[in-house]
């Protein structure tokens, strides 16, 4: 069993079909952990949302998983329908991966909710376009404060 007690989100550019994180952002994050005296070997989770799509491990997800150079990595894909796909990949002594059960417990914490919304707003760049604006509008209740939802669904001129 694994217990995940903290997660982070890196700056990224997202569209209705992809999310791209700058490798330099991950390297900077790891460096900052080292400077703070934290054990980077504890970074064992990569996670993201497929929005309105099914929760599964895509080809891009497999490429991301393969880029990790550690003993194991847990990968988690979520979506708006509260579906999830979780897998663990072992890299030593040889590579193998398999789907695992996931049990989620997130205590109700309005301050945590607000902090998460602020971090998403700060670090996620939405690639604009009319189709994306419609898609993003559907996600607005999840990642935007209510007062910003109307702006998110406006069509570009």
TAPE-V680450 format. One line per field, one symbol per residue. phi: phi as a letter, one per 40 degrees, with the letter a starting at -180 (. if undefined). burial: I if it has 16 or more other C-alpha atoms within 10 Angstrom, else O. A space follows every 50 residues. Layout:
phi: ???
burial: ???
This chain:
phi: .bbcbabbbcdabbbcbaabbcdcccccccdcccccgccccccbbbaabc fccccaccdcccccdcccbacaacbbbbaccgcabbabbcbbcacabacb cbbbbbccadccdcccccccccbbbcccicccdcccdccdccbbcdcccc ccccccc
burial: OOOOOOOOIIIIOIIIOOIOOOOOOOOOIIOOOOOOOOOOOOIIIIOOII IOOIIIIOOOIOOOIOOOOOOIIIIIIIIIOOOIIIIIIIIOOOOOOOOO OOOOOOOOOOOOOOOIOOIIOOOIOIOOOOOIIIIIIIIIOOIIOOOOIO OIIOOOO
